[in-house]
Amino acid sequence: MINQKNYGLGTARSAIRELFEYGKKQASILGADKVFDFSLGNPSTPAPKAVDEAIADIVKNSDPIAVHGYTSAPGSIETRTAIADSINRRFGMDAKADEIYITCGAAAALCCTLSALTFSSEAEIIAIAPFFPEYRVFTEGAGAKFKVVDADTVGFQIDFEKLEASITDNTAGVIINSPNNPSGVVYSEDTIRKLADLLDRKSKETNHPIYIICDEPYRELVYGDIEVPYVPKYYDNTVVCYSYSKSLSLPGERIGYIYVPSSCEDAKAVYAAAAGAGRAMGYVCAPSLLQTVIARCIDVQPDLTDYKINRKLLLDNLTSYGYKCAAPDGAFYLFLKAPNGDGNAFSEMAKKKNVLVVPGESFGCKDYVRISYCVATETIKGALPYFKELIEEC
C-alpha cells in the first residue's frame, strides 16, 4: 500500500512543469530556436558577479569542513544576523537573529510556516486569486483546508468583500504574494492597510490571531518608482517567507528564510513550530555554502536591465495587437486575458505554434494565461508574430 494522495502529486505534474517538459522535448526535435517557452519562472539573467566571486572565494580559501559541514538547524548565527541587520536597515524593523530561520528556499519556508499555523484539521488557509498553484499543495500537505478568494480582475488588488465573506472561525492565515506570480501586480499601500484593518477586526471576532503569510521571492524585482510595502510594518501578525531565487538568480540553489517578528502573537511559539515542522520534514539545515554566500552578498541587488527590455517589448507589442493584461509592476510575468475567453483553449492553440503559455485555471483565473518573460529577448522577438496570428485566429 502507498499513499494515494502523494502518488497523485508524484505522477501528475503541475501545468507549468508539464509545459516545461513538453518544451524541452520539442526543442530536442525541432531545435531550441523553434520553441518559444514562456512556461517556467526560471531567471534568464545570471547571478550577480559578486555572488559568483563569493562562491569561488569561499570554496578556494575557506576551511572545507566549515564550508560543507552542518550548520545549526535554524542556520548559522552569522547569516541570520546578516539577514536581520539587512531587514532593519532597509525597513526600519527591529529584527533579531533568533527570529530568522534559514530554509531551502521559499517553498520550504511556506511549508514550515503553514505547518506551524495549522492548529487543527479544520484550519483554513486563504489565498487570493491569482495565486501560485503550489500554495494548494503546500497547504493541504500541512493538513489544512485551502480556500480561494476570487480575483479582482479590474486592478488585481484584493476584493475585500469576498475576502471578508471567506473568513471563518477556522481561518488560520491568508497568503499574499506581492509582487504577484502570475500577474506581476504589486499590492498598494492602501490595499495592505485595508487588509491589516480587516484581519485585525476578524482576529478579535474569532478570538485568535489570523496571520498574514507573506511570500516574497519577487520583492526586489520592481520597475519604475513602485514601492513594495513591507507588510510587518502594517500588520503585527505577519510571517515573512523570503527566497533569494529570483533576486540573486539562484533558483536551483534553494536558499531563503522565515522571519517571525516579535510583534507576532505567540512569536516564539510560531518560530518554534516552524522549526519543528522543518525537523519533521527532514530539513536538517539549509545548504551551508549558500548560507555563507548570502551573508557576504546580503546587500547585492539584481540587474533588471534584461527584464525591463523584455517587459516593454512584450507589453507594447501585445497590447498593440489587442491583448489585455494586468499592469505588471514587478516580477517577470504577464497575466494575459485569453482573447477567446478560455485560457486552456488558448494555451492549446499557442502550443500548436510551439508558443508555450501557462493556462490560468490553476492560478484561479481560467480565462487568463501566464507568460514568463525571464527568457532571452530573441525568444520574445521570435514569438511575437505567432502572438499576432493567435489573436487574429480567435
C-alpha positions in Angstrom: 0.0 0.0 0.0 1.2 3.5 -0.8 -0.1 7.0 0.0 -2.5 7.7 -2.9 -2.5 11.4 -2.4 1.2 11.6 -2.7 1.2 9.2 -5.6 -1.1 11.6 -7.4 1.2 14.5 -6.7 4.2 12.5 -8.0 2.6 11.3 -11.2 0.6 14.4 -12.3 2.9 17.4 -12.8 1.7 20.9 -12.5 0.5 22.7 -15.6 3.7 24.8 -15.5 6.0 21.8 -15.3 4.0 19.9 -17.9 4.6 22.6 -20.5 8.2 23.0 -19.5 8.8 19.3 -20.1 6.9 19.4 -23.4 9.0 22.4 -24.4 12.3 20.5 -23.7 11.1 17.6 -25.8 10.0 19.8 -28.7 13.3 21.7 -28.6 15.2 18.4 -28.9 13.2 17.6 -32.0 12.8 21.0 -33.7 15.7 22.9 -32.3 15.6 25.3 -29.4 15.2 28.3 -31.7 11.9 26.9 -32.9 10.3 26.6 -29.5 9.1 29.7 -27.6 8.9 28.6 -24.0 7.3 31.1 -21.5 6.3 28.4 -19.0 8.8 28.4 -16.1 9.8 31.4 -13.9 13.5 30.4 -14.3 15.6 33.6 -14.3 17.4 34.1 -17.6 19.7 36.8 -16.0 22.8 35.2 -14.5 23.6 35.6 -10.8 25.4 38.9 -10.0 29.1 38.8 -10.3 29.5 39.3 -6.6 27.7 36.1 -6.0 29.9 34.0 -8.3 33.0 35.7 -6.8 31.8 34.9 -3.3 31.3 31.2 -4.1 34.7 30.9 -5.7 36.5 32.6 -2.8 34.7 30.6 -0.1 35.4 27.3 -1.8 39.0 28.2 -2.5 40.0 29.9 0.7 37.8 28.6 3.5 38.1 25.5 5.7 36.3 22.8 3.6 34.9 21.3 6.8 33.2 24.6 7.6 32.1 25.2 4.1 30.4 21.9 3.6 29.6 20.9 7.2 26.4 21.2 9.1 25.2 24.5 10.5 22.8 24.9 13.3 19.3 23.7 12.3 17.9 27.3 12.1 21.0 28.4 10.1 24.4 29.8 11.0 24.3 32.7 13.5 26.4 34.8 11.2 24.0 34.5 8.3 20.9 35.0 10.5 22.5 38.1 12.0 23.3 39.5 8.5 19.7 38.9 7.4 18.3 40.6 10.5 20.6 43.6 10.1 19.6 44.0 6.5 15.9 43.9 7.3 16.5 46.6 10.0 18.5 48.8 7.6 16.0 48.5 4.8 12.7 48.5 6.5 13.2 50.1 9.9 12.4 46.9 11.8 13.9 45.5 15.0 14.6 42.0 13.7 17.0 39.7 15.6 18.9 36.7 14.5 16.8 34.3 16.7 13.7 35.4 14.7 15.2 34.2 11.4 15.0 30.6 10.3 17.0 29.8 7.2 15.3 27.4 4.7 15.8 25.6 1.4 14.1 28.4 -0.5 10.6 29.9 -0.2 8.8 26.6 -0.8 10.3 25.1 2.3 9.7 28.4 4.2 6.0 28.2 3.2 5.7 24.5 4.1 7.2 25.1 7.5 5.1 28.2 8.2 1.8 26.6 7.1 2.5 23.5 9.2 3.3 25.8 12.2 0.0 27.6 11.8 -2.3 24.6 11.2 -3.9 24.4 14.7 -6.4 21.6 13.8 -7.6 19.5 10.9 -10.3 22.2 10.4 -7.9 25.0 10.0 -8.2 27.0 6.8 -5.7 29.0 4.8 -7.0 31.6 2.3 -5.3 32.5 -0.9 -6.3 35.4 -3.2 -6.5 34.7 -6.9 -4.5 34.7 -8.9 -2.1 32.7 -6.8 0.9 30.4 -7.2 -0.6 26.9 -7.7 1.7 25.1 -5.3 0.0 27.0 -2.4 -2.7 24.5 -2.6 -0.3 21.6 -2.4 1.7 23.1 0.5 -1.5 23.9 2.4 -3.1 20.5 2.0 0.2 18.9 2.8 0.2 20.8 6.1 -3.2 19.3 6.9 -5.2 22.5 6.4 -8.0 23.4 4.1 -7.3 25.6 1.1 -9.8 28.4 0.3 -9.7 30.8 -2.7 -10.9 34.3 -2.9 -11.8 35.2 -6.5 -9.6 37.7 -8.3 -10.3 41.4 -8.5 -9.7 41.4 -12.3 -10.1 45.2 -12.5 -6.9 46.1 -10.7 -5.7 42.7 -9.4 -5.6 44.0 -5.9 -8.0 42.4 -3.3 -11.7 42.1 -3.4 -12.3 42.8 0.3 -16.0 41.9 0.4 -15.2 38.4 -0.9 -12.2 38.1 1.4 -14.3 39.0 4.5 -17.0 36.6 3.5 -14.4 33.8 3.3 -13.1 34.3 6.8 -14.4 31.9 9.4 -13.6 30.8 13.0 -11.2 28.3 11.4 -9.2 30.8 9.4 -5.5 30.4 10.4 -3.9 32.7 7.8 -4.1 34.5 4.5 -1.3 34.0 2.0 -0.3 37.1 0.0 2.3 37.4 -2.8 3.4 40.8 -3.9 4.9 41.4 -6.5 2.5 38.7 -7.6 3.0 35.5 -9.5 1.3 35.3 -12.0 0.0 38.9 -12.5 3.2 40.9 -11.8 0.9 43.3 -9.8 2.2 45.0 -6.6 -0.3 45.4 -3.8 -0.6 49.1 -3.0 -0.1 50.6 0.5 -3.8 51.2 0.6 -4.5 47.5 -0.1 -2.1 46.4 2.7 -3.7 48.9 5.2 -7.2 47.7 4.4 -6.0 44.1 4.7 -4.4 44.8 8.1 -7.6 46.5 9.3 -9.8 43.7 8.2 -7.7 41.0 9.8 -7.3 42.9 13.0 -11.1 43.1 13.2 -11.6 39.5 12.3 -9.0 38.3 14.7 -10.9 40.0 17.5 -14.1 38.4 16.3 -12.7 34.9 16.1 -10.7 35.3 19.3 -7.4 34.1 17.7 -4.8 35.7 15.5 -5.2 35.4 11.8 -1.7 35.6 10.3 -0.6 37.1 7.0 1.8 34.7 5.4 3.8 37.0 3.1 5.5 35.2 0.2 8.3 37.5 -1.1 10.5 35.9 -3.7 10.0 38.9 -6.1 10.4 41.8 -3.7 13.5 43.2 -5.5 12.0 42.8 -9.0 10.0 46.0 -9.4 10.0 48.6 -12.2 9.9 52.4 -12.1 9.2 54.1 -8.8 7.0 51.4 -7.4 7.3 50.7 -3.7 6.5 47.3 -2.2 5.1 47.8 1.3 6.8 45.8 3.9 3.9 44.1 5.5 5.2 43.6 9.1 5.2 47.4 9.4 1.4 47.4 8.8 0.3 44.2 10.5 1.8 42.7 13.6 0.8 39.1 12.9 2.8 38.7 9.7 5.3 35.9 8.9 7.6 36.6 6.0 8.7 33.8 3.7 11.6 35.0 1.5 13.8 33.5 -1.2 16.9 34.6 -3.0 15.9 32.5 -6.0 14.8 35.5 -8.1 16.7 38.4 -6.6 20.1 36.7 -7.0 19.1 34.3 -9.8 19.7 31.2 -7.7 16.5 29.1 -8.1 18.4 25.8 -8.1 20.4 26.5 -5.0 17.4 26.6 -2.7 18.1 29.3 -0.1 15.7 31.5 1.7 14.3 32.2 5.2 11.3 32.7 7.5 11.1 35.8 9.6 8.8 35.8 12.6 8.8 39.3 14.0 8.5 39.7 17.8 5.3 41.7 17.1 3.5 38.4 16.2 1.2 37.0 18.8 2.9 33.9 20.3 6.0 34.8 18.2 8.4 32.4 20.0 5.8 29.6 19.7 5.3 30.2 16.0 9.0 30.2 15.4 9.5 27.0 17.3 6.6 25.4 15.5 8.1 26.4 12.1 11.4 24.9 13.2 9.7 21.8 14.4 8.0 21.5 11.1 11.3 21.7 9.3 12.7 19.0 11.6 9.7 16.7 10.9 10.1 17.2 7.1 13.8 16.4 7.2 15.2 19.9 6.6 18.3 19.2 8.6 19.8 22.6 7.7 19.8 24.8 4.6 22.9 24.5 2.3 25.8 25.7 4.3 27.8 27.1 1.4 24.9 29.2 0.3 24.3 30.4 3.8 27.9 31.8 3.7 27.3 33.3 0.3 24.1 35.1 1.4 25.9 36.6 4.4 28.6 38.0 2.1 26.1 39.2 -0.5 23.3 40.4 1.7 23.0 43.9 0.0 23.6 42.8 -3.6 20.7 43.8 -5.8 19.6 42.2 -9.1 20.3 43.7 -12.5 16.8 44.3 -14.0 18.0 45.5 -17.4 17.0 42.5 -19.4 13.7 42.1 -17.6 12.8 45.7 -18.3 13.6 45.2 -22.0 11.6 42.1 -22.2 8.7 43.6 -20.3 8.4 46.6 -22.6 8.8 44.5 -25.7 6.0 42.2 -24.8 3.7 44.7 -23.3 4.0 47.2 -26.1 3.5 44.7 -28.9 0.8 42.5 -27.3 -1.3 45.5 -26.3 -1.0 46.9 -29.8 -2.3 43.6 -31.2 -5.3 43.9 -28.9 -4.4 41.7 -25.9 -5.5 42.8 -22.4 -3.4 42.2 -19.3 -2.8 43.4 -15.7 -0.3 46.2 -15.3 2.9 44.3 -14.3 4.8 46.5 -11.9 7.0 43.7 -10.6 8.2 40.1 -11.0 8.7 38.8 -14.6 5.2 37.7 -15.7 2.4 39.0 -17.8 -1.1 37.7 -17.0 -2.9 37.9 -20.3 -6.6 37.7 -20.8 -7.2 34.9 -23.3 -8.8 36.7 -26.3 -11.2 33.7 -26.8 -12.2 33.8 -23.1 -10.7 30.3 -22.3 -7.2 30.1 -21.0 -6.9 26.3 -21.5 -8.1 26.5 -25.1 -5.8 29.5 -25.9 -2.8 27.7 -24.4 -3.6 24.7 -26.6 -3.8 27.0 -29.7 -0.5 28.5 -28.8 1.1 25.2 -28.2 0.4 24.2 -31.8 2.7 27.0 -32.8 5.2 26.0 -30.2 4.5 29.1 -28.1 4.1 27.8 -24.5 2.0 29.9 -22.2 0.5 28.5 -19.0 -3.3 28.4 -18.7 -4.6 30.4 -15.8 -7.0 27.9 -14.3 -4.5 26.5 -11.8 -3.8 30.2 -10.8 -7.5 30.6 -10.0 -8.4 32.6 -13.3 -9.5 30.2 -16.0 -9.9 32.9 -18.7 -6.2 34.0 -18.4 -2.8 32.7 -19.4 0.6 33.4 -17.8 3.7 34.5 -19.8 7.0 34.3 -18.1 9.3 36.8 -19.7 12.6 35.9 -17.9 13.8 34.5 -21.2 16.2 35.5 -23.9 15.0 38.6 -25.7 15.3 36.8 -29.0 12.7 34.3 -27.8 10.2 37.1 -27.4 11.0 38.6 -30.8 10.6 35.2 -32.4 7.2 34.6 -30.7 5.6 38.0 -31.4 4.4 37.1 -35.0 2.7 34.0 -33.6 1.0 36.0 -30.9 -0.3 38.3 -33.6 -1.6 35.2 -35.6 -3.2 33.8 -32.5 -5.3 36.9 -31.6 -6.4 37.1 -35.3 -7.5 33.5 -35.2 -9.6 34.0 -32.0 
